[in-house]
Amino acid sequence: QVQLVESGGGSVQAGGSLRLSCAAFGFPFIWYDMAWFRQAPGKEREGVAVIYSNGGSTDYADSVKGRFTISRDDAKNTVNLQMNSLKPEDTAIYYCAARADNSKSTAFLAEKYKYWGQGTQVTVSS
């Protein structure tokens, strides 16, 4: 059974940090690009960060560059998102997603991802 299970969400003050984790089950993790998306109230789902299966290169949304770091551990089938210098506008439900594609041009298109986690809430107060 395919599962993506997120953890690590919570409530923090602006300027604080959180580390999200996603544990993957039931598919060949090492061959999949892994991404974090988020959706804030009243807004569209947006891509936050992606780490590719081919060499572990990464891409980030402009809004989080320099603050967030995505990483993966293929031995443990996990992907992480270290979030520093959090801002109120980072408040959203964060989703872990997986795809077997490896195309940079479509890395931030939610419809390209085959598997999704249940989401974890991140709330940043001012």
Secondary structure by P-SEA (a helix, b strand, c coil): cbbbbbcbbbbbcccbbbbbbbbbccccccccccbbbbbccccccccccccccccccccccccccccbbbbbcccccbbbbbbcccccccccccccccccccccccccccccccccccbbbbbbcc
